[in-house]
Amino acid sequence: MYVNIEFLDTEPIENVITAMHFKVDKTIFFGYKEVINEYQKQTDNFLKNHCGVKEVEFVEVPEDNLKEILVEISDKVKHEKAQGNTVFFDITGGEGLILVAFGMLAREHQLPIHQYDVTQDQLQELNPEEAKTISAYGEIHKAKVRLDLSKYIQMWGAVIKKKELNEELDTNNPIFMKKVEAVWDVLCDYKDMWNIYSSVLGNTFKTDSLYADAVVDSNRVNNLEKFKSYLKKLEDVGAIRKYRATNLRKENIEDPERMRISFFYDSDDMKACLLKGGTLLELHTYQVMKNKSDDCEQSVKIDWDGIVHDAWGVDVYNEIDVLCIKGNIPTFISCKGGKMSDGQALEPMYELETVATRFGGKYARKVLATVHEIHGVYAERAREMGIELSVAKRD
């Protein structure tokens, strides 16, 4: 039996990355009481369900008593060796006196030490004298457990909530997504008015069907001719069909300030894109990131505990506009399509920081995607929070 002994860390991936690469039969974690209480269940589930580890054990040790820590770890090492098991010390994420104890006992018992560089996904071996390295045991090599978004979020003790049918856009439809990119070019041409026009479509043209018809005045859209040109471009790229604009009369004279406009949305999905200002930015960002990622989803709801509560319970979840993963590194992206006035950028920054820290930890990338640039103190605040600012532009 191959036994991996390691420190239980508050970064879940550091607790499982060795078992993602090697056929470990048993993992023994040494850790502090509060960390074990918080991370035991999710770590045990991930190792057994996704990594094939048969046994997982958690041993509580004090934070400030090296002698007691040495005794606890030494007893476990002696027990495992007495059973004829092969033992490795894993110092990925290790800290404090436990790390010191691992080093001392590795030398005493001639056991190999290793750790993983999570970002680079590279094994680093630090072995005392003649100890046989973990990589030298060819029989325990295996194909790496590949992380998708579902596995990654489960590693944090949460689950991705399945979308309802009325919430899901058909991002797997290549015809729809091609039109999304064409409409993206329209947004780039009208980005200063995009959210206003979305509001007009959602209110003045409010409809439960694909057919929309309303009288529009120039005060509502600021410039009636520009609004008409916007709709014509939407028709040109296939987002709407049968667009018509009819002049109205006032006292038998054509009224240049008011027109009756009608059209058909191309589909329910396209209607959803045009009625909510930020949706198109989300879809464009999703499309771009999907081509760079191992797994990517748009409009992701994360249920904190993965438990469906009864009528009296409350499900706590967070939503992220775009979530993707490449290798071991997740990227959390918040999309804001409108022009944000002073201070409005702070709220999405804090929301992004909260979600990425809770479900991504120190390895997560945090990106705030916008249509308009963020300047000054707010750009500096984003930098201090480790948030990348990405201004979406025409491809």
C-alpha positions in Angstrom: 0.0 0.0 0.0 1.3 3.5 -0.9 0.7 6.0 1.8 0.9 9.8 1.4 1.4 11.8 4.6 0.7 15.6 4.3 -0.4 18.8 6.0 -4.1 19.6 5.7 -4.2 23.1 4.1 -6.9 25.6 3.6 -6.2 25.5 -0.1 -8.1 22.4 -1.2 -6.1 21.7 -4.4 -2.9 21.5 -2.3 -4.5 18.6 -0.3 -5.3 16.5 -3.4 -2.8 17.3 -6.1 -0.5 14.3 -5.4 -3.4 11.9 -5.6 -4.4 13.5 -8.8 -1.1 12.3 -10.3 -0.3 9.1 -8.5 -2.2 6.0 -7.4 -2.1 6.7 -3.7 -3.9 4.0 -1.6 -4.1 6.0 1.6 -3.7 9.6 2.6 -3.0 10.7 6.2 -3.5 14.4 7.0 -2.0 16.1 10.0 -3.7 19.4 10.8 -5.2 21.8 13.2 -8.6 21.3 14.7 -10.5 24.2 13.1 -9.1 23.3 9.6 -10.0 19.6 10.0 -13.5 20.6 11.0 -13.9 22.8 7.9 -12.2 20.7 5.2 -12.4 17.1 6.3 -15.6 16.2 4.5 -15.0 17.7 1.1 -11.3 16.5 1.0 -12.4 12.9 1.9 -15.1 13.0 -0.7 -12.9 14.3 -3.5 -10.0 11.9 -2.9 -12.3 8.9 -2.8 -14.7 9.9 -5.6 -12.3 11.4 -8.1 -8.8 10.2 -7.2 -9.4 6.6 -6.2 -7.9 6.9 -2.7 -9.2 4.0 -0.6 -8.5 5.4 2.9 -8.3 8.9 4.2 -7.3 9.7 7.8 -7.2 13.0 9.7 -5.0 13.5 12.8 -5.3 16.6 14.9 -2.1 18.2 16.2 -1.3 21.3 18.2 0.0 24.4 16.5 2.8 25.2 19.0 4.2 21.9 20.4 6.9 20.4 18.2 7.5 17.5 20.5 3.9 16.4 20.5 3.7 16.9 16.7 6.8 14.7 16.2 5.3 11.9 18.4 2.0 11.9 16.5 3.6 11.8 13.1 6.3 9.3 14.1 3.8 6.9 15.5 1.9 6.9 12.3 5.0 6.4 10.2 6.1 3.5 12.3 2.7 1.9 12.1 2.5 2.2 8.3 6.0 0.9 7.8 5.2 -2.0 10.2 2.3 -2.9 7.9 4.8 -3.1 5.0 3.5 0.1 3.4 5.5 2.6 1.4 5.4 6.0 2.9 5.9 9.5 1.3 6.0 12.9 2.9 4.1 15.6 0.9 4.9 19.1 1.9 2.7 20.9 -0.7 1.1 23.8 1.2 2.9 22.8 4.4 3.5 25.3 7.1 4.7 25.9 10.6 6.0 23.2 13.0 4.4 20.4 11.0 6.7 21.2 8.1 9.7 21.1 10.4 8.5 17.8 11.8 8.2 16.3 8.3 11.8 17.3 7.5 13.2 15.8 10.7 11.3 12.5 10.4 12.0 12.1 6.7 15.7 12.1 7.6 15.2 9.8 10.6 13.2 7.2 8.6 14.9 7.8 5.2 11.6 8.7 3.6 11.2 10.8 0.4 9.8 14.3 0.4 8.0 16.0 -2.5 5.8 18.9 -3.3 3.8 20.3 -6.2 4.0 23.6 -7.9 0.3 24.0 -8.4 0.5 26.8 -10.9 2.9 24.9 -13.2 1.6 21.5 -12.3 5.2 20.3 -11.7 6.5 17.8 -9.2 9.5 18.8 -7.1 11.4 16.1 -5.1 13.5 16.9 -2.1 14.8 13.6 -0.8 17.2 12.9 2.0 20.2 10.8 0.9 19.2 7.4 -0.4 15.4 7.6 -0.1 13.6 6.4 -3.2 11.6 9.2 -4.8 7.8 8.9 -5.4 8.4 9.3 -9.2 10.7 6.2 -9.1 7.8 4.0 -8.3 6.6 3.5 -11.9 3.6 1.3 -10.9 1.8 4.2 -9.1 2.0 6.6 -12.0 -1.4 7.3 -13.6 -3.1 9.7 -16.0 -3.7 12.9 -14.2 -7.2 13.6 -12.9 -8.3 16.4 -15.1 -10.1 19.2 -13.4 -13.3 20.5 -14.9 -15.5 23.1 -13.3 -17.7 20.6 -11.5 -14.8 18.8 -9.9 -13.1 22.1 -8.9 -16.1 23.5 -7.2 -16.8 20.1 -5.5 -13.2 20.3 -4.1 -14.4 23.4 -2.2 -17.4 21.5 -0.8 -19.9 23.2 -3.1 -21.7 22.3 -6.4 -22.6 24.1 -9.5 -26.4 24.5 -9.6 -28.0 23.2 -12.7 -29.7 25.8 -14.8 -33.5 25.8 -15.3 -34.6 25.5 -18.9 -35.8 29.1 -18.9 -32.4 30.3 -17.7 -30.2 28.5 -20.3 -29.1 30.1 -23.5 -28.1 27.7 -26.3 -24.4 28.4 -26.2 -23.8 25.1 -28.0 -25.7 26.2 -31.1 -23.0 27.4 -33.6 -25.5 29.4 -35.6 -26.7 31.4 -32.6 -23.1 31.9 -31.3 -22.0 33.2 -34.7 -24.8 35.7 -34.6 -23.8 36.7 -31.1 -20.4 37.7 -32.5 -22.0 39.6 -35.3 -24.1 41.5 -32.8 -21.0 42.1 -30.7 -19.7 44.3 -33.6 -23.0 46.3 -33.4 -22.4 46.7 -29.6 -18.9 48.1 -30.3 -20.4 50.6 -32.6 -23.1 51.7 -30.2 -21.5 51.0 -26.8 -22.3 54.4 -25.3 -26.0 53.7 -25.9 -26.2 49.9 -25.6 -27.7 49.7 -22.1 -30.2 52.5 -22.9 -31.3 50.7 -26.1 -31.6 47.5 -24.2 -33.8 49.2 -21.7 -36.0 50.7 -24.5 -36.4 47.2 -26.0 -37.3 45.7 -22.7 -39.8 48.4 -21.7 -41.1 50.4 -24.6 -41.2 47.3 -26.8 -42.2 44.9 -24.0 -43.6 41.7 -25.5 -44.1 38.1 -24.5 -43.6 36.9 -28.1 -41.0 37.5 -30.8 -43.0 40.2 -32.4 -42.3 43.7 -31.1 -44.2 46.9 -32.0 -44.2 50.4 -30.4 -44.3 54.1 -30.9 -40.9 55.6 -30.1 -40.1 59.2 -29.5 -36.7 60.8 -29.8 -36.7 61.9 -26.1 -36.7 58.2 -25.1 -33.8 57.2 -27.3 -31.9 60.5 -27.4 -31.5 60.4 -31.2 -34.2 58.7 -33.2 -32.2 58.4 -36.4 -29.3 56.8 -34.5 -31.7 54.3 -32.9 -33.1 53.4 -36.3 -29.6 52.9 -37.6 -28.9 50.6 -34.7 -32.0 48.5 -35.4 -31.1 48.3 -39.1 -27.7 47.0 -38.2 -29.3 44.4 -36.0 -31.4 43.3 -39.0 -28.4 43.2 -41.2 -26.6 40.7 -38.9 -29.7 38.6 -38.4 -30.6 39.5 -34.8 -34.0 40.8 -35.8 -36.2 40.3 -38.9 -38.8 42.3 -40.8 -37.8 45.6 -39.3 -40.1 48.5 -40.3 -40.2 52.2 -39.2 -43.2 54.2 -40.2 -43.5 58.0 -39.9 -46.3 59.3 -37.7 -48.2 62.5 -38.4 -49.0 65.4 -36.2 -51.7 67.8 -37.4 -51.4 66.3 -40.9 -47.6 66.9 -40.9 -45.0 64.2 -40.5 -43.6 64.2 -37.0 -39.8 63.8 -37.0 -39.8 63.1 -33.3 -42.0 60.0 -33.3 -42.2 56.8 -35.3 -43.9 53.4 -35.1 -41.4 50.7 -35.2 -41.9 46.9 -35.5 -39.8 43.9 -36.0 -39.4 40.2 -35.1 -36.6 38.9 -32.8 -34.7 36.1 -34.5 -35.1 33.8 -31.5 -35.9 33.8 -27.8 -32.2 33.5 -27.1 -31.4 36.5 -29.2 -34.2 38.4 -27.6 -32.6 37.7 -24.2 -29.3 39.1 -25.4 -30.8 42.3 -26.6 -33.1 43.0 -23.6 -30.4 42.7 -20.9 -27.4 44.9 -21.4 -24.8 42.7 -19.9 -25.8 39.4 -21.5 -24.0 40.0 -24.8 -20.8 40.9 -23.0 -21.1 37.6 -21.0 -21.6 35.6 -24.2 -18.7 37.3 -26.0 -16.4 36.8 -23.0 -17.6 33.1 -22.7 -16.8 32.6 -26.4 -13.3 34.1 -26.1 -12.4 32.2 -22.9 -13.9 28.9 -24.1 -11.2 28.7 -26.8 -8.5 29.2 -24.2 -9.8 26.9 -21.5 -10.2 23.2 -20.6 -13.7 23.9 -19.4 -15.8 27.1 -19.5 -19.4 28.0 -18.5 -21.5 31.2 -18.7 -23.8 32.4 -15.9 -22.8 29.9 -13.2 -24.6 29.6 -9.9 -22.6 28.0 -7.1 -24.5 26.4 -4.2 -22.4 26.7 -1.1 -23.1 23.3 0.4 -24.7 21.4 -2.5 -27.7 20.5 -0.4 -31.3 21.1 -1.6 -33.1 22.5 1.4 -36.7 22.0 2.2 -39.4 24.7 2.1 -38.1 26.2 5.3 -34.5 26.1 4.3 -32.5 28.7 2.4 -30.0 27.8 -0.4 -27.0 30.1 -0.3 -25.4 30.5 -3.7 -23.3 33.0 -5.6 -23.4 33.7 -9.3 -20.5 34.4 -11.6 -20.9 35.6 -15.1 -18.2 33.4 -16.7 -16.2 30.7 -15.0 -13.4 28.7 -16.7 -10.4 26.5 -15.8 -7.1 25.9 -17.5 -5.0 23.1 -15.9 -5.3 23.7 -12.1 -6.1 27.4 -12.4 -9.7 28.7 -12.4 -10.7 32.2 -13.7 -13.6 34.0 -12.3 -15.0 36.8 -14.6 -17.5 39.4 -13.8 -19.0 41.2 -16.8 -20.3 44.8 -16.7 -21.6 46.1 -20.0 -22.6 49.7 -19.0 -20.6 52.8 -18.4 -20.0 52.9 -14.6 -19.9 56.3 -12.9 -17.6 57.1 -10.0 -17.8 54.3 -7.3 -20.0 51.9 -9.3 -17.0 49.8 -10.2 -16.3 49.0 -6.5 -19.4 46.8 -5.9 -18.6 44.3 -8.7 -15.0 44.3 -7.6 -15.9 43.3 -4.0 -18.4 40.7 -5.3 -15.8 39.2 -7.5 -13.2 39.2 -4.7 -15.7 37.4 -2.4 -16.7 34.7 -4.8 -13.2 34.0 -6.2 -11.7 33.8 -2.7 -14.5 31.5 -1.4 -14.3 29.1 -4.3 -10.9 29.6 -5.9 -8.5 30.6 -3.1 -5.0 32.0 -3.8 -4.6 30.4 -7.2 -7.8 31.9 -8.8 -7.6 34.6 -11.4 -10.1 37.4 -11.0 -11.1 39.4 -14.1 -13.5 42.3 -14.4 -14.6 42.5 -18.0 -16.1 45.8 -19.1 -17.0 47.7 -22.3 -15.7 51.0 -21.0 -12.3 51.5 -19.3 -12.0 52.0 -15.6 -9.5 54.7 -14.6 -7.9 56.4 -11.6 -8.4 55.2 -8.1 -10.7 52.5 -9.1 -8.2 50.9 -11.4 -5.7 51.2 -8.6 -8.1 49.5 -6.2 -8.6 46.7 -8.7 -4.8 46.2 -8.9 -4.5 46.1 -5.1 -7.2 43.4 -5.0 -5.5 41.3 -7.6 -8.3 41.9 -10.2 -7.4 42.1 -13.8 -9.3 44.8 -15.8 -10.2 43.7 -19.3 -11.8 46.1 -21.7 -13.7 44.0 -24.3 -13.1 45.3 -27.9 -13.9 44.4 -31.4 -12.0 41.3 -32.5 
